[in-house]
Amino acid sequence: MVPAAGTPAEQVTEALRTANEPPDVYVCGPPPLVESVTDSALAGGVPADRIFRERSLPT
């Protein structure tokens, strides 16, 4: 297995280029990561109601 290159947001952008239809997107992580991936998904044509987010905060 080879790790994907780029940031998570860049990986989403690349994956959406080859998708036949907008996928459901599930993202969980710190708020900056969640927002970045969400922005990339929206820019790539994923409808907001198909993006599922969970933000984790440091404890």
mmJSON file of the N, C-alpha and C atoms, coordinates in Angstrom:
{"data_MODEL":{"atom_site":{
"group_PDB":["ATOM","ATOM","ATOM","ATOM","ATOM","ATOM","ATOM","ATOM","ATOM","ATOM","ATOM","ATOM","ATOM","ATOM","ATOM","ATOM","ATOM","ATOM","ATOM","ATOM","ATOM","ATOM","ATOM","ATOM","ATOM","ATOM","ATOM","ATOM","ATOM","ATOM","ATOM","ATOM","ATOM","ATOM","ATOM","ATOM","ATOM","ATOM","ATOM","ATOM","ATOM","ATOM","ATOM","ATOM","ATOM","ATOM","ATOM","ATOM","ATOM","ATOM","ATOM","ATOM","ATOM","ATOM","ATOM","ATOM","ATOM","ATOM","ATOM","ATOM","ATOM","ATOM","ATOM","ATOM","ATOM","ATOM","ATOM","ATOM","ATOM","ATOM","ATOM","ATOM","ATOM","ATOM","ATOM","ATOM","ATOM","ATOM","ATOM","ATOM","ATOM","ATOM","ATOM","ATOM","ATOM","ATOM","ATOM","ATOM","ATOM","ATOM","ATOM","ATOM","ATOM","ATOM","ATOM","ATOM","ATOM","ATOM","ATOM","ATOM","ATOM","ATOM","ATOM","ATOM","ATOM","ATOM","ATOM","ATOM","ATOM","ATOM","ATOM","ATOM","ATOM","ATOM","ATOM","ATOM","ATOM","ATOM","ATOM","ATOM","ATOM","ATOM","ATOM","ATOM","ATOM","ATOM","ATOM","ATOM","ATOM","ATOM","ATOM","ATOM","ATOM","ATOM","ATOM","ATOM","ATOM","ATOM","ATOM","ATOM","ATOM","ATOM","ATOM","ATOM","ATOM","ATOM","ATOM","ATOM","ATOM","ATOM","ATOM","ATOM","ATOM","ATOM","ATOM","ATOM","ATOM","ATOM","ATOM","ATOM","ATOM","ATOM","ATOM","ATOM","ATOM","ATOM","ATOM","ATOM","ATOM","ATOM","ATOM","ATOM","ATOM","ATOM","ATOM","ATOM","ATOM"],
"id":[1,2,3,4,5,6,7,8,9,10,11,12,13,14,15,16,17,18,19,20,21,22,23,24,25,26,27,28,29,30,31,32,33,34,35,36,37,38,39,40,41,42,43,44,45,46,47,48,49,50,51,52,53,54,55,56,57,58,59,60,61,62,63,64,65,66,67,68,69,70,71,72,73,74,75,76,77,78,79,80,81,82,83,84,85,86,87,88,89,90,91,92,93,94,95,96,97,98,99,100,101,102,103,104,105,106,107,108,109,110,111,112,113,114,115,116,117,118,119,120,121,122,123,124,125,126,127,128,129,130,131,132,133,134,135,136,137,138,139,140,141,142,143,144,145,146,147,148,149,150,151,152,153,154,155,156,157,158,159,160,161,162,163,164,165,166,167,168,169,170,171,172,173,174,175,176,177],
"type_symbol":["N","C","C","N","C","C","N","C","C","N","C","C","N","C","C","N","C","C","N","C","C","N","C","C","N","C","C","N","C","C","N","C","C","N","C","C","N","C","C","N","C","C","N","C","C","N","C","C","N","C","C","N","C","C","N","C","C","N","C","C","N","C","C","N","C","C","N","C","C","N","C","C","N","C","C","N","C","C","N","C","C","N","C","C","N","C","C","N","C","C","N","C","C","N","C","C","N","C","C","N","C","C","N","C","C","N","C","C","N","C","C","N","C","C","N","C","C","N","C","C","N","C","C","N","C","C","N","C","C","N","C","C","N","C","C","N","C","C","N","C","C","N","C","C","N","C","C","N","C","C","N","C","C","N","C","C","N","C","C","N","C","C","N","C","C","N","C","C","N","C","C","N","C","C","N","C","C"],
"label_atom_id":["N","CA","C","N","CA","C","N","CA","C","N","CA","C","N","CA","C","N","CA","C","N","CA","C","N","CA","C","N","CA","C","N","CA","C","N","CA","C","N","CA","C","N","CA","C","N","CA","C","N","CA","C","N","CA","C","N","CA","C","N","CA","C","N","CA","C","N","CA","C","N","CA","C","N","CA","C","N","CA","C","N","CA","C","N","CA","C","N","CA","C","N","CA","C","N","CA","C","N","CA","C","N","CA","C","N","CA","C","N","CA","C","N","CA","C","N","CA","C","N","CA","C","N","CA","C","N","CA","C","N","CA","C","N","CA","C","N","CA","C","N","CA","C","N","CA","C","N","CA","C","N","CA","C","N","CA","C","N","CA","C","N","CA","C","N","CA","C","N","CA","C","N","CA","C","N","CA","C","N","CA","C","N","CA","C","N","CA","C","N","CA","C","N","CA","C","N","CA","C","N","CA","C","N","CA","C"],
"label_alt_id":[null,null,null,null,null,null,null,null,null,null,null,null,null,null,null,null,null,null,null,null,null,null,null,null,null,null,null,null,null,null,null,null,null,null,null,null,null,null,null,null,null,null,null,null,null,null,null,null,null,null,null,null,null,null,null,null,null,null,null,null,null,null,null,null,null,null,null,null,null,null,null,null,null,null,null,null,null,null,null,null,null,null,null,null,null,null,null,null,null,null,null,null,null,null,null,null,null,null,null,null,null,null,null,null,null,null,null,null,null,null,null,null,null,null,null,null,null,null,null,null,null,null,null,null,null,null,null,null,null,null,null,null,null,null,null,null,null,null,null,null,null,null,null,null,null,null,null,null,null,null,null,null,null,null,null,null,null,null,null,null,null,null,null,null,null,null,null,null,null,null,null,null,null,null,null,null,null],
"label_comp_id":["MET","MET","MET","VAL","VAL","VAL","PRO","PRO","PRO","ALA","ALA","ALA","ALA","ALA","ALA","GLY","GLY","GLY","THR","THR","THR","PRO","PRO","PRO","ALA","ALA","ALA","GLU","GLU","GLU","GLN","GLN","GLN","VAL","VAL","VAL","THR","THR","THR","GLU","GLU","GLU","ALA","ALA","ALA","LEU","LEU","LEU","ARG","ARG","ARG","THR","THR","THR","ALA","ALA","ALA","ASN","ASN","ASN","GLU","GLU","GLU","PRO","PRO","PRO","PRO","PRO","PRO","ASP","ASP","ASP","VAL","VAL","VAL","TYR","TYR","TYR","VAL","VAL","VAL","CYS","CYS","CYS","GLY","GLY","GLY","PRO","PRO","PRO","PRO","PRO","PRO","PRO","PRO","PRO","LEU","LEU","LEU","VAL","VAL","VAL","GLU","GLU","GLU","SER","SER","SER","VAL","VAL","VAL","THR","THR","THR","ASP","ASP","ASP","SER","SER","SER","ALA","ALA","ALA","LEU","LEU","LEU","ALA","ALA","ALA","GLY","GLY","GLY","GLY","GLY","GLY","VAL","VAL","VAL","PRO","PRO","PRO","ALA","ALA","ALA","ASP","ASP","ASP","ARG","ARG","ARG","ILE","ILE","ILE","PHE","PHE","PHE","ARG","ARG","ARG","GLU","GLU","GLU","ARG","ARG","ARG","SER","SER","SER","LEU","LEU","LEU","PRO","PRO","PRO","THR","THR","THR"],
"label_asym_id":["A","A","A","A","A","A","A","A","A","A","A","A","A","A","A","A","A","A","A","A","A","A","A","A","A","A","A","A","A","A","A","A","A","A","A","A","A","A","A","A","A","A","A","A","A","A","A","A","A","A","A","A","A","A","A","A","A","A","A","A","A","A","A","A","A","A","A","A","A","A","A","A","A","A","A","A","A","A","A","A","A","A","A","A","A","A","A","A","A","A","A","A","A","A","A","A","A","A","A","A","A","A","A","A","A","A","A","A","A","A","A","A","A","A","A","A","A","A","A","A","A","A","A","A","A","A","A","A","A","A","A","A","A","A","A","A","A","A","A","A","A","A","A","A","A","A","A","A","A","A","A","A","A","A","A","A","A","A","A","A","A","A","A","A","A","A","A","A","A","A","A","A","A","A","A","A","A"],
"label_entity_id":["1","1","1","1","1","1","1","1","1","1","1","1","1","1","1","1","1","1","1","1","1","1","1","1","1","1","1","1","1","1","1","1","1","1","1","1","1","1","1","1","1","1","1","1","1","1","1","1","1","1","1","1","1","1","1","1","1","1","1","1","1","1","1","1","1","1","1","1","1","1","1","1","1","1","1","1","1","1","1","1","1","1","1","1","1","1","1","1","1","1","1","1","1","1","1","1","1","1","1","1","1","1","1","1","1","1","1","1","1","1","1","1","1","1","1","1","1","1","1","1","1","1","1","1","1","1","1","1","1","1","1","1","1","1","1","1","1","1","1","1","1","1","1","1","1","1","1","1","1","1","1","1","1","1","1","1","1","1","1","1","1","1","1","1","1","1","1","1","1","1","1","1","1","1","1","1","1"],
"label_seq_id":[1,1,1,2,2,2,3,3,3,4,4,4,5,5,5,6,6,6,7,7,7,8,8,8,9,9,9,10,10,10,11,11,11,12,12,12,13,13,13,14,14,14,15,15,15,16,16,16,17,17,17,18,18,18,19,19,19,20,20,20,21,21,21,22,22,22,23,23,23,24,24,24,25,25,25,26,26,26,27,27,27,28,28,28,29,29,29,30,30,30,31,31,31,32,32,32,33,33,33,34,34,34,35,35,35,36,36,36,37,37,37,38,38,38,39,39,39,40,40,40,41,41,41,42,42,42,43,43,43,44,44,44,45,45,45,46,46,46,47,47,47,48,48,48,49,49,49,50,50,50,51,51,51,52,52,52,53,53,53,54,54,54,55,55,55,56,56,56,57,57,57,58,58,58,59,59,59],
"pdbx_PDB_ins_code":[null,null,null,null,null,null,null,null,null,null,null,null,null,null,null,null,null,null,null,null,null,null,null,null,null,null,null,null,null,null,null,null,null,null,null,null,null,null,null,null,null,null,null,null,null,null,null,null,null,null,null,null,null,null,null,null,null,null,null,null,null,null,null,null,null,null,null,null,null,null,null,null,null,null,null,null,null,null,null,null,null,null,null,null,null,null,null,null,null,null,null,null,null,null,null,null,null,null,null,null,null,null,null,null,null,null,null,null,null,null,null,null,null,null,null,null,null,null,null,null,null,null,null,null,null,null,null,null,null,null,null,null,null,null,null,null,null,null,null,null,null,null,null,null,null,null,null,null,null,null,null,null,null,null,null,null,null,null,null,null,null,null,null,null,null,null,null,null,null,null,null,null,null,null,null,null,null],
"Cartn_x":[0.852,0.0,0.9,0.572,1.331,0.46,0.983,0.183,-0.106,-1.252,-1.619,-0.794,-0.496,0.281,-0.646,-0.12,-0.875,-1.645,-2.269,-3.081,-4.406,-5.131,-6.444,-7.365,-7.345,-8.187,-7.768,-6.473,-5.993,-6.379,-6.363,-6.757,-8.236,-9.07,-10.503,-10.699,-10.016,-10.125,-9.755,-8.67,-8.225,-9.233,-9.743,-10.715,-11.997,-12.425,-13.656,-13.501,-12.284,-12.053,-12.384,-12.209,-12.425,-13.738,-14.514,-15.789,-16.838,-17.628,-18.71,-19.873,-20.096,-21.157,-20.677,-21.248,-20.81,-21.024,-19.969,-20.09,-20.578,-20.917,-21.086,-19.68,-19.481,-18.168,-18.311,-17.489,-17.459,-16.093,-16.072,-14.8,-14.882,-13.825,-13.742,-12.327,-12.206,-10.888,-10.974,-9.816,-9.811,-10.522,-11.115,-11.896,-11.206,-9.92,-9.317,-9.312,-9.079,-9.097,-10.506,-11.48,-12.871,-13.317,-13.004,-13.404,-12.707,-11.426,-10.672,-11.23,-11.474,-12.016,-13.442,-14.239,-15.602,-15.58,-14.724,-14.615,-14.229,-13.285,-12.861,-13.994,-14.733,-15.848,-16.927,-17.278,-18.281,-17.808,-16.545,-15.992,-15.968,-15.876,-15.86,-17.238,-18.284,-19.633,-20.421,-19.882,-20.627,-21.69,-22.953,-24.003,-23.774,-24.111,-23.886,-24.569,-25.717,-26.418,-25.787,-24.709,-23.981,-22.617,-22.399,-21.15,-21.481,-20.844,-21.092,-19.822,-19.95,-18.774,-18.868,-17.712,-17.594,-16.273,-16.373,-15.168,-14.708,-13.42,-12.872,-11.997,-12.115,-11.347,-10.373,-9.239,-8.293,-8.943,-8.558,-9.1,-8.062],
"Cartn_y":[-1.171,0.0,1.236,2.176,3.423,4.55,5.337,6.459,7.478,8.093,9.131,10.383,11.084,12.318,13.503,14.532,15.77,15.82,16.965,17.167,16.417,16.205,15.568,16.317,17.636,18.413,18.174,18.094,17.822,16.413,15.478,14.109,14.041,14.804,14.854,15.444,16.535,17.175,16.194,15.458,14.492,13.352,12.847,11.747,12.178,13.414,13.894,14.044,14.267,14.398,13.119,11.989,10.706,10.042,10.681,10.099,10.227,9.184,9.221,10.08,10.121,10.948,11.409,12.48,12.963,11.894,11.559,10.549,11.159,10.301,10.761,10.965,12.021,12.323,12.329,11.531,11.465,11.96,12.955,13.5,13.724,13.318,13.486,13.934,14.927,15.396,16.756,17.39,18.728,19.716,20.768,21.714,22.22,22.59,23.073,22.01,20.765,19.683,19.484,19.437,19.226,20.34,21.578,22.707,22.654,22.322,22.256,21.179,20.0,18.912,19.24,19.829,20.227,21.227,22.228,23.225,22.573,21.633,20.946,20.116,19.44,18.62,19.491,20.589,21.5,22.065,22.469,23.012,21.955,20.692,19.602,19.125,19.79,19.468,18.538,18.224,17.372,18.23,17.825,18.589,18.586,19.686,19.826,18.722,18.243,17.202,15.82,15.723,14.455,14.519,15.575,15.723,15.557,14.586,14.266,14.572,15.432,15.933,15.652,15.396,15.29,15.942,16.966,17.681,17.129,16.867,16.421,17.533,17.731,18.771,18.118,18.767,18.204,18.091,17.062,16.89,17.203],
"Cartn_z":[0.0,0.0,0.0,-0.842,-0.939,-0.398,0.549,1.064,-0.038,0.035,-0.927,-0.672,-1.735,-1.621,-1.421,-0.788,-0.623,0.673,0.88,2.077,1.921,3.014,2.869,1.896,1.935,1.015,-0.437,-0.695,-2.055,-2.493,-1.57,-1.888,-2.259,-1.554,-1.88,-3.271,-3.551,-4.866,-5.97,-5.787,-6.791,-6.937,-5.837,-5.897,-6.608,-6.402,-7.035,-8.541,-9.007,-10.449,-11.195,-10.527,-11.198,-10.796,-9.935,-9.493,-10.589,-10.757,-11.747,-11.29,-10.0,-9.416,-8.051,-7.528,-6.22,-5.142,-4.416,-3.367,-2.061,-1.115,0.252,0.801,1.559,2.137,3.651,4.3,5.76,6.204,7.072,7.548,9.055,9.743,11.186,11.52,12.371,12.765,13.409,13.577,14.158,13.225,13.797,12.99,11.718,11.733,10.476,9.373,9.735,8.755,8.208,9.091,8.678,7.738,8.067,7.216,5.86,5.844,4.598,3.668,4.213,3.4,2.946,3.824,3.461,2.31,2.399,1.329,0.004,0.044,-1.179,-1.768,-0.904,-1.382,-2.023,-1.372,-1.935,-3.269,-3.343,-4.591,-5.69,-5.296,-6.263,-6.679,-6.173,-6.603,-5.697,-4.523,-3.592,-2.909,-2.968,-2.288,-0.772,-0.131,1.314,2.114,1.635,2.397,2.258,1.481,1.347,2.023,2.806,3.56,5.038,5.66,7.066,7.851,8.865,9.578,11.07,11.635,13.084,13.467,14.274,14.695,16.037,16.145,17.427,17.986,19.257,19.938,20.911,21.162,22.129,23.506,24.224,25.578,26.627],
"occupancy":[1.0,1.0,1.0,1.0,1.0,1.0,1.0,1.0,1.0,1.0,1.0,1.0,1.0,1.0,1.0,1.0,1.0,1.0,1.0,1.0,1.0,1.0,1.0,1.0,1.0,1.0,1.0,1.0,1.0,1.0,1.0,1.0,1.0,1.0,1.0,1.0,1.0,1.0,1.0,1.0,1.0,1.0,1.0,1.0,1.0,1.0,1.0,1.0,1.0,1.0,1.0,1.0,1.0,1.0,1.0,1.0,1.0,1.0,1.0,1.0,1.0,1.0,1.0,1.0,1.0,1.0,1.0,1.0,1.0,1.0,1.0,1.0,1.0,1.0,1.0,1.0,1.0,1.0,1.0,1.0,1.0,1.0,1.0,1.0,1.0,1.0,1.0,1.0,1.0,1.0,1.0,1.0,1.0,1.0,1.0,1.0,1.0,1.0,1.0,1.0,1.0,1.0,1.0,1.0,1.0,1.0,1.0,1.0,1.0,1.0,1.0,1.0,1.0,1.0,1.0,1.0,1.0,1.0,1.0,1.0,1.0,1.0,1.0,1.0,1.0,1.0,1.0,1.0,1.0,1.0,1.0,1.0,1.0,1.0,1.0,1.0,1.0,1.0,1.0,1.0,1.0,1.0,1.0,1.0,1.0,1.0,1.0,1.0,1.0,1.0,1.0,1.0,1.0,1.0,1.0,1.0,1.0,1.0,1.0,1.0,1.0,1.0,1.0,1.0,1.0,1.0,1.0,1.0,1.0,1.0,1.0,1.0,1.0,1.0,1.0,1.0,1.0],
"B_iso_or_equiv":[0.0,0.0,0.0,0.0,0.0,0.0,0.0,0.0,0.0,0.0,0.0,0.0,0.0,0.0,0.0,0.0,0.0,0.0,0.0,0.0,0.0,0.0,0.0,0.0,0.0,0.0,0.0,0.0,0.0,0.0,0.0,0.0,0.0,0.0,0.0,0.0,0.0,0.0,0.0,0.0,0.0,0.0,0.0,0.0,0.0,0.0,0.0,0.0,0.0,0.0,0.0,0.0,0.0,0.0,0.0,0.0,0.0,0.0,0.0,0.0,0.0,0.0,0.0,0.0,0.0,0.0,0.0,0.0,0.0,0.0,0.0,0.0,0.0,0.0,0.0,0.0,0.0,0.0,0.0,0.0,0.0,0.0,0.0,0.0,0.0,0.0,0.0,0.0,0.0,0.0,0.0,0.0,0.0,0.0,0.0,0.0,0.0,0.0,0.0,0.0,0.0,0.0,0.0,0.0,0.0,0.0,0.0,0.0,0.0,0.0,0.0,0.0,0.0,0.0,0.0,0.0,0.0,0.0,0.0,0.0,0.0,0.0,0.0,0.0,0.0,0.0,0.0,0.0,0.0,0.0,0.0,0.0,0.0,0.0,0.0,0.0,0.0,0.0,0.0,0.0,0.0,0.0,0.0,0.0,0.0,0.0,0.0,0.0,0.0,0.0,0.0,0.0,0.0,0.0,0.0,0.0,0.0,0.0,0.0,0.0,0.0,0.0,0.0,0.0,0.0,0.0,0.0,0.0,0.0,0.0,0.0,0.0,0.0,0.0,0.0,0.0,0.0],
"pdbx_formal_charge":[null,null,null,null,null,null,null,null,null,null,null,null,null,null,null,null,null,null,null,null,null,null,null,null,null,null,null,null,null,null,null,null,null,null,null,null,null,null,null,null,null,null,null,null,null,null,null,null,null,null,null,null,null,null,null,null,null,null,null,null,null,null,null,null,null,null,null,null,null,null,null,null,null,null,null,null,null,null,null,null,null,null,null,null,null,null,null,null,null,null,null,null,null,null,null,null,null,null,null,null,null,null,null,null,null,null,null,null,null,null,null,null,null,null,null,null,null,null,null,null,null,null,null,null,null,null,null,null,null,null,null,null,null,null,null,null,null,null,null,null,null,null,null,null,null,null,null,null,null,null,null,null,null,null,null,null,null,null,null,null,null,null,null,null,null,null,null,null,null,null,null,null,null,null,null,null,null],
"auth_seq_id":[1,1,1,2,2,2,3,3,3,4,4,4,5,5,5,6,6,6,7,7,7,8,8,8,9,9,9,10,10,10,11,11,11,12,12,12,13,13,13,14,14,14,15,15,15,16,16,16,17,17,17,18,18,18,19,19,19,20,20,20,21,21,21,22,22,22,23,23,23,24,24,24,25,25,25,26,26,26,27,27,27,28,28,28,29,29,29,30,30,30,31,31,31,32,32,32,33,33,33,34,34,34,35,35,35,36,36,36,37,37,37,38,38,38,39,39,39,40,40,40,41,41,41,42,42,42,43,43,43,44,44,44,45,45,45,46,46,46,47,47,47,48,48,48,49,49,49,50,50,50,51,51,51,52,52,52,53,53,53,54,54,54,55,55,55,56,56,56,57,57,57,58,58,58,59,59,59],
"auth_comp_id":["MET","MET","MET","VAL","VAL","VAL","PRO","PRO","PRO","ALA","ALA","ALA","ALA","ALA","ALA","GLY","GLY","GLY","THR","THR","THR","PRO","PRO","PRO","ALA","ALA","ALA","GLU","GLU","GLU","GLN","GLN","GLN","VAL","VAL","VAL","THR","THR","THR","GLU","GLU","GLU","ALA","ALA","ALA","LEU","LEU","LEU","ARG","ARG","ARG","THR","THR","THR","ALA","ALA","ALA","ASN","ASN","ASN","GLU","GLU","GLU","PRO","PRO","PRO","PRO","PRO","PRO","ASP","ASP","ASP","VAL","VAL","VAL","TYR","TYR","TYR","VAL","VAL","VAL","CYS","CYS","CYS","GLY","GLY","GLY","PRO","PRO","PRO","PRO","PRO","PRO","PRO","PRO","PRO","LEU","LEU","LEU","VAL","VAL","VAL","GLU","GLU","GLU","SER","SER","SER","VAL","VAL","VAL","THR","THR","THR","ASP","ASP","ASP","SER","SER","SER","ALA","ALA","ALA","LEU","LEU","LEU","ALA","ALA","ALA","GLY","GLY","GLY","GLY","GLY","GLY","VAL","VAL","VAL","PRO","PRO","PRO","ALA","ALA","ALA","ASP","ASP","ASP","ARG","ARG","ARG","ILE","ILE","ILE","PHE","PHE","PHE","ARG","ARG","ARG","GLU","GLU","GLU","ARG","ARG","ARG","SER","SER","SER","LEU","LEU","LEU","PRO","PRO","PRO","THR","THR","THR"],
"auth_asym_id":["A","A","A","A","A","A","A","A","A","A","A","A","A","A","A","A","A","A","A","A","A","A","A","A","A","A","A","A","A","A","A","A","A","A","A","A","A","A","A","A","A","A","A","A","A","A","A","A","A","A","A","A","A","A","A","A","A","A","A","A","A","A","A","A","A","A","A","A","A","A","A","A","A","A","A","A","A","A","A","A","A","A","A","A","A","A","A","A","A","A","A","A","A","A","A","A","A","A","A","A","A","A","A","A","A","A","A","A","A","A","A","A","A","A","A","A","A","A","A","A","A","A","A","A","A","A","A","A","A","A","A","A","A","A","A","A","A","A","A","A","A","A","A","A","A","A","A","A","A","A","A","A","A","A","A","A","A","A","A","A","A","A","A","A","A","A","A","A","A","A","A","A","A","A","A","A","A"],
"auth_atom_id":["N","CA","C","N","CA","C","N","CA","C","N","CA","C","N","CA","C","N","CA","C","N","CA","C","N","CA","C","N","CA","C","N","CA","C","N","CA","C","N","CA","C","N","CA","C","N","CA","C","N","CA","C","N","CA","C","N","CA","C","N","CA","C","N","CA","C","N","CA","C","N","CA","C","N","CA","C","N","CA","C","N","CA","C","N","CA","C","N","CA","C","N","CA","C","N","CA","C","N","CA","C","N","CA","C","N","CA","C","N","CA","C","N","CA","C","N","CA","C","N","CA","C","N","CA","C","N","CA","C","N","CA","C","N","CA","C","N","CA","C","N","CA","C","N","CA","C","N","CA","C","N","CA","C","N","CA","C","N","CA","C","N","CA","C","N","CA","C","N","CA","C","N","CA","C","N","CA","C","N","CA","C","N","CA","C","N","CA","C","N","CA","C","N","CA","C","N","CA","C","N","CA","C","N","CA","C"],
"pdbx_PDB_model_num":[1,1,1,1,1,1,1,1,1,1,1,1,1,1,1,1,1,1,1,1,1,1,1,1,1,1,1,1,1,1,1,1,1,1,1,1,1,1,1,1,1,1,1,1,1,1,1,1,1,1,1,1,1,1,1,1,1,1,1,1,1,1,1,1,1,1,1,1,1,1,1,1,1,1,1,1,1,1,1,1,1,1,1,1,1,1,1,1,1,1,1,1,1,1,1,1,1,1,1,1,1,1,1,1,1,1,1,1,1,1,1,1,1,1,1,1,1,1,1,1,1,1,1,1,1,1,1,1,1,1,1,1,1,1,1,1,1,1,1,1,1,1,1,1,1,1,1,1,1,1,1,1,1,1,1,1,1,1,1,1,1,1,1,1,1,1,1,1,1,1,1,1,1,1,1,1,1]
}}}
